[in-house]
Amino acid sequence: MIMRYKAAAIVIALVLASSLACSSAEEQPESAAPVAEAAVETAGAAPEGATYPAPGTGVLLFTIGMHIEPLGATVSSLAGGGGAVGQGAGAAQGANAGQGTSAAAGQGANAAQGAAAQSNKPANYNNQQFFQRHVQDILTLTGMVERHGGSMTIQAQTPFTSVAASSGNTILADLAARGHEIGLHFHEDAHLGKNTDSLPPETWCAVMKEEIALLQQASGLGSGDIRYWSGGNLYPNLLAAASCAGLDVNSDWKNPKEQSTVAELIGNHPWRPAGSSNGNDVSQFARHDANGLVVFLPEGQYGRGDFASMRRSQSAGGDEAYFEFLKQSLMDSLAAVDPDKVNVFHFTVHPGEFKGSVQDPFAVIERFLTEVVDPLVASGQVEWATLSEMADTFAGWERTHPGEDPKA
């Protein structure tokens, strides 16, 4: 586990609405101001009594994230949808909803569709057989990570969360109790509809809060326990909306239209974005603002921009070739470690991905952990940490490096 020292809570001042703007073309609407103001009490500050690894050790913090897709989702009634969140859905909508928003959304949906096809039923978490199959996949993988001394950040959304809550399935509560982080994976078009960019940040905030409430119901976690989210990358008011919803840690940025991550967001060191992205313009998002309400975690030193989407690409050469690429990316990240900064690396999977044979499920991940990660942990070069623990580590670094730009 990560090395720790005591640090008091950091109180972050409210950012003016203009500091969340990416450019004059994406200025916050006046309606966004109350959203940002509502966020100041809950976001951007380290939790009271938080502990952090000692800075300057030259360690690379590592984890595996998991995105649970919105298979079977419906648009929230808060955004004009025709029903309660997570109830009912067509097969096509469930399989394709929000494909643009996750770090590997299409790949996650394809993996789910392949599993569902075996039973001739749609990929839909409202189908208990399909839901239970993915529950078992998640338990298998998290158990494997635990045996290697690690913990994951599991990012879920409806209808997985609503089905877990309504059916009494305790998987998210059990994982939280075992030390895994529970976060939000937010496919905006699955929950907000097709015209997401035209919606005000208040609507985004309300629907994000709705999703978080279902995460809390399914996991037993309380207010403020769910801090991390992925998704909504191109929305010009994303940071204001997420902060309003009580979220303060973000990663897995990818342009869904191009299925790639821009070079400005690839690296080892976390920062606080000065503003949201405006489509593919990340000039403000990539700039550090010490008063920013959100900590962004780059995924590591990946040598190609499509690293998130290539995992299921035929041109990638299959699972073995992809994990060889991950190994090289991890080694490149180790080579780029700055002993006086916080250094992070992670990759993301989906339930049902990289499963291999029935006799030896997830063998490729087991080998990667055994042959690559375990020796690095044993040597002290790599330490396991959830994504929010990485962000808290960065907050601790900020206390000892006031005024320093982590990207400098």
C-alpha positions in Angstrom: 0.0 0.0 0.0 1.0 3.6 -0.5 3.3 5.3 2.0 1.5 7.9 4.1 1.9 11.0 6.2 -0.7 13.3 7.8 -2.0 16.3 6.1 -4.8 18.7 7.0 -7.6 19.4 4.6 -6.9 21.9 1.9 -9.5 24.6 1.4 -9.7 25.6 -2.2 -11.1 29.1 -3.0 -14.0 29.4 -5.4 -12.8 29.8 -9.0 -14.4 32.7 -10.9 -16.7 31.6 -13.8 -14.1 32.9 -16.2 -11.5 30.6 -14.9 -13.6 27.6 -16.1 -13.8 29.0 -19.6 -11.6 27.4 -22.3 -11.7 30.4 -24.6 -13.9 33.4 -25.4 -16.0 31.0 -27.5 -16.8 28.8 -24.6 -17.6 31.3 -21.8 -19.7 30.1 -19.1 -23.4 31.1 -19.4 -24.7 33.2 -16.5 -26.6 30.2 -15.3 -23.4 28.3 -14.7 -22.3 30.7 -11.8 -24.7 29.2 -9.2 -23.5 25.7 -10.1 -19.8 26.6 -9.5 -20.7 28.4 -6.3 -22.6 25.4 -5.0 -19.5 23.3 -5.6 -17.1 25.2 -3.4 -18.0 23.4 -0.2 -17.7 19.9 -1.6 -15.1 19.8 -4.4 -11.4 20.6 -4.8 -10.4 20.1 -1.2 -8.7 17.1 0.3 -10.9 15.1 2.8 -10.4 16.0 6.4 -7.9 13.8 8.0 -6.6 12.5 4.6 -3.2 10.9 4.5 -0.7 11.0 1.6 2.4 9.3 0.4 5.5 11.3 1.1 6.5 13.4 -2.0 9.9 13.1 -3.5 10.2 9.3 -3.3 10.2 8.8 -7.0 7.5 6.2 -6.9 5.0 5.5 -9.7 1.4 5.2 -8.4 -0.5 2.5 -10.3 -4.0 1.0 -10.6 -6.4 -0.6 -12.9 -9.7 1.2 -13.6 -13.0 -0.4 -14.7 -15.7 1.2 -16.8 -19.2 -0.4 -16.5 -21.2 0.7 -19.6 -24.8 2.0 -19.6 -26.2 -1.2 -21.3 -29.9 -0.8 -21.2 -30.0 2.8 -20.0 -32.7 5.4 -20.6 -32.4 9.1 -20.7 -33.1 10.7 -17.3 -36.5 12.3 -16.8 -34.5 15.3 -15.5 -33.2 15.8 -19.1 -36.5 15.2 -20.7 -36.3 11.4 -20.9 -39.3 9.2 -21.0 -38.9 7.2 -17.8 -37.0 6.6 -14.6 -33.2 6.3 -14.9 -32.1 2.7 -15.6 -35.6 1.3 -16.2 -36.2 -0.4 -19.5 -34.5 0.1 -22.8 -34.2 -1.1 -26.4 -31.4 -3.5 -27.2 -29.8 -1.1 -29.7 -29.9 1.8 -27.3 -28.5 -0.2 -24.5 -25.6 -1.5 -26.6 -24.8 1.8 -28.2 -25.7 4.4 -25.6 -22.9 6.9 -24.9 -20.3 5.1 -27.0 -18.5 8.4 -27.4 -17.9 9.2 -23.8 -15.8 6.4 -22.2 -12.1 5.7 -22.6 -13.0 2.6 -24.6 -16.8 2.8 -24.9 -17.1 0.9 -28.1 -14.8 -1.8 -26.9 -16.8 -2.2 -23.7 -20.1 -2.4 -25.6 -18.6 -4.9 -28.1 -17.4 -7.1 -25.3 -20.8 -7.0 -23.7 -22.5 -7.7 -26.9 -20.4 -10.8 -27.5 -21.3 -12.2 -24.1 -24.9 -11.5 -24.6 -24.9 -13.0 -28.1 -24.1 -16.4 -26.6 -27.5 -16.4 -25.0 -29.3 -14.7 -27.9 -30.3 -11.8 -25.7 -29.4 -8.1 -25.9 -26.6 -6.6 -23.9 -28.8 -5.1 -21.2 -28.2 -5.1 -17.4 -32.0 -5.3 -16.9 -31.5 -8.9 -18.0 -30.6 -10.6 -14.8 -28.6 -13.4 -16.5 -26.5 -10.8 -18.3 -26.1 -8.7 -15.1 -25.0 -11.7 -13.1 -22.5 -12.7 -15.7 -20.8 -9.4 -15.5 -21.0 -9.4 -11.7 -19.0 -12.6 -11.7 -16.5 -11.1 -14.2 -16.0 -8.1 -11.9 -15.6 -10.3 -8.8 -13.0 -12.5 -10.6 -10.9 -9.6 -11.7 -11.1 -7.6 -8.4 -10.2 -10.8 -6.5 -7.2 -11.3 -8.8 -6.0 -7.7 -8.2 -6.5 -8.2 -4.4 -4.2 -11.3 -4.5 -1.5 -9.0 -6.0 -1.9 -6.5 -3.2 -3.9 -4.0 -5.2 -7.2 -2.2 -5.4 -9.1 -0.8 -8.4 -11.4 2.1 -9.1 -14.7 0.6 -10.3 -16.7 3.2 -12.2 -20.4 2.4 -12.7 -23.7 4.0 -13.9 -27.3 3.0 -14.5 -28.7 0.6 -15.2 -26.0 -1.5 -13.5 -26.4 0.5 -10.3 -30.2 0.6 -10.3 -30.4 -3.1 -10.9 -27.9 -3.9 -8.1 -29.9 -1.7 -5.7 -33.3 -3.0 -6.7 -32.3 -6.6 -6.7 -30.3 -6.4 -3.4 -27.0 -7.3 -5.0 -24.2 -6.1 -2.8 -21.3 -6.2 -5.2 -20.5 -2.5 -5.0 -20.9 -2.4 -1.2 -18.7 -5.5 -0.9 -16.0 -4.0 -3.2 -16.0 -0.8 -1.3 -15.6 -2.7 2.0 -12.6 -4.5 0.5 -10.8 -1.3 -0.3 -11.8 -0.7 -3.9 -12.9 2.8 -5.0 -16.4 3.3 -6.4 -16.7 6.1 -8.9 -19.0 7.3 -11.6 -18.6 6.4 -15.3 -20.9 8.9 -17.1 -22.0 8.4 -20.7 -23.7 11.7 -21.2 -25.8 10.8 -24.2 -27.1 7.7 -22.5 -28.4 9.8 -19.5 -28.9 13.3 -21.1 -29.9 12.5 -24.6 -28.4 13.4 -28.0 -28.0 17.2 -27.6 -25.9 17.2 -24.5 -23.8 20.3 -25.4 -26.9 22.4 -25.6 -28.0 21.6 -22.0 -27.1 24.0 -19.1 -24.6 22.8 -16.5 -27.4 22.7 -13.9 -29.0 19.9 -15.9 -25.8 18.0 -16.1 -25.2 18.5 -12.4 -28.7 17.2 -11.6 -28.4 14.1 -13.6 -24.9 13.4 -12.3 -26.2 13.7 -8.8 -29.0 11.3 -9.7 -26.4 8.8 -10.9 -24.3 9.3 -7.8 -27.4 8.8 -5.6 -27.9 5.4 -7.2 -24.2 4.6 -6.8 -24.6 5.4 -3.1 -27.8 3.3 -2.8 -26.1 0.3 -4.4 -22.8 0.7 -2.5 -23.9 2.0 0.9 -21.4 4.9 0.6 -22.2 8.3 2.0 -22.1 11.8 0.8 -18.6 12.8 -0.4 -17.4 9.2 -0.7 -17.8 9.2 -4.5 -15.4 11.7 -5.9 -14.0 10.3 -9.2 -15.7 10.3 -12.6 -14.9 9.7 -16.2 -16.9 10.8 -19.2 -18.4 14.0 -20.7 -15.0 15.0 -22.0 -16.0 17.5 -24.7 -18.7 19.5 -22.8 -17.5 23.1 -22.3 -19.1 23.4 -18.8 -18.0 19.9 -17.6 -15.9 21.1 -14.7 -18.6 23.3 -13.3 -21.2 20.6 -13.6 -19.0 17.9 -12.0 -17.9 20.1 -9.2 -21.6 21.0 -8.5 -22.3 17.3 -8.2 -19.5 16.9 -5.6 -16.9 15.3 -7.9 -13.3 16.4 -7.8 -11.1 13.8 -9.5 -11.1 13.0 -13.2 -9.2 11.0 -15.8 -9.6 8.9 -19.0 -10.0 11.9 -21.4 -10.5 10.9 -25.0 -12.1 12.6 -27.9 -14.9 10.2 -28.8 -15.1 11.5 -32.4 -11.5 10.7 -33.1 -11.1 7.8 -30.5 -7.8 9.3 -29.3 -6.2 11.4 -26.5 -4.5 14.6 -27.5 -0.7 14.8 -26.7 -1.2 17.6 -24.2 -3.0 15.3 -21.9 -0.5 12.4 -22.0 2.0 12.2 -19.2 2.9 11.3 -15.6 2.0 14.2 -13.4 -1.5 15.3 -12.2 -2.7 18.9 -12.4 -5.8 21.1 -11.8 -7.3 22.1 -15.2 -7.9 25.8 -15.6 -11.0 25.2 -17.7 -13.1 22.6 -19.5 -12.3 21.3 -22.9 -14.2 22.9 -25.9 -14.4 20.0 -28.3 -10.8 19.2 -29.2 -9.5 22.4 -27.9 -7.9 21.5 -24.6 -5.8 24.6 -24.2 -7.5 25.5 -20.9 -7.9 21.9 -19.7 -4.2 21.2 -20.2 -3.2 24.3 -18.3 -2.7 24.1 -14.5 -4.6 26.4 -12.2 -3.7 26.1 -8.5 -7.2 27.2 -7.6 -8.9 24.6 -9.9 -11.7 22.5 -8.3 -10.8 19.3 -10.0 -7.6 17.2 -10.1 -6.9 15.5 -13.5 -4.9 12.3 -13.6 -3.1 11.6 -16.9 -2.9 7.9 -17.6 0.8 7.7 -18.2 3.5 7.9 -20.9 1.6 6.2 -23.7 3.3 6.3 -27.0 0.2 6.7 -29.2 -2.9 8.8 -28.9 -5.3 5.9 -29.5 -4.1 3.9 -26.6 -7.5 3.7 -25.0 -9.4 2.5 -28.1 -6.7 0.2 -29.6 -7.3 -2.6 -27.0 -10.0 -4.2 -29.1 -8.8 -3.1 -32.5 -7.9 -5.9 -34.9 -4.8 -4.0 -35.9 -3.5 -4.1 -32.3 -2.7 -7.8 -32.6 -4.9 -9.1 -29.9 -4.7 -9.2 -26.1 -1.1 -10.4 -25.8 0.1 -7.6 -28.1 -2.0 -5.0 -26.3 -0.5 -6.0 -22.9 3.0 -5.9 -24.4 2.2 -2.3 -25.4 1.0 -1.7 -21.8 4.3 -3.1 -20.5 6.3 -0.7 -22.7 4.1 2.2 -21.7 4.6 1.4 -18.0 8.3 1.2 -18.5 8.3 4.5 -20.3 6.4 6.0 -17.4 8.9 4.7 -15.0 11.7 6.2 -17.1 9.9 9.6 -16.9 9.4 9.6 -13.1 10.3 12.9 -11.5 11.4 12.2 -7.9 10.0 15.6 -6.8 6.6 15.2 -8.3 3.6 12.9 -8.1 3.8 10.2 -10.8 0.8 8.2 -11.9 -0.1 5.4 -14.4 -3.2 3.3 -15.0 -5.1 1.5 -17.6 -8.8 0.7 -17.9 -10.8 -2.5 -18.6 -14.4 -3.5 -18.9 -16.3 -6.5 -17.6 -15.9 -9.3 -20.1 -12.7 -7.9 -21.7 -9.5 -9.9 -22.0 -11.3 -12.9 -20.6 -9.5 -15.6 -22.6 -10.6 -19.1 -22.2 -13.3 -20.4 -19.9 -10.7 -22.6 -18.2 -8.3 -19.7 -17.5 -10.3 -16.4 -17.4 -8.4 -13.1 -17.5 -5.1 -15.0 -17.8 -3.5 -12.2 -19.7 -4.1 -9.8 -16.8 -2.8 -12.3 -14.3 0.4 -12.7 -16.3 0.8 -8.9 -16.6 0.5 -8.5 -12.8 2.7 -11.4 -12.0 5.5 -10.8 -14.5 5.5 -7.0 -14.8 3.8 -5.3 -11.9 4.7 -7.5 -8.9 8.5 -7.2 -9.4 8.2 -3.4 -9.7 6.1 -3.3 -6.5 8.6 -5.5 -4.7 11.5 -3.2 -5.8 9.6 -0.1 -4.5 9.3 1.5 -8.0 5.6 1.1 -8.2 2.9 1.4 -5.5 -0.8 0.6 -5.8 -3.2 3.4 -5.2 -6.8 4.1 -6.3 -7.4 7.1 -8.6 -8.7 9.3 -5.7 -5.7 8.3 -3.6 -3.5 9.5 -6.5 -5.4 12.8 -6.4 -5.0 13.1 -2.6 -1.3 12.4 -3.1 -1.2 15.3 -5.5 -3.1 17.5 -3.0 -0.4 16.6 -0.4 2.3 17.5 -2.9 0.7 20.9 -3.4 0.9 21.7 0.3 4.7 21.2 0.2 5.2 22.9 -3.1 3.0 26.0 -3.0 2.9 28.0 -6.2 4.7 25.3 -8.2 3.3 24.2 -11.6 3.4 20.4 -11.7 3.6 20.5 -15.5 6.6 22.8 -15.6 
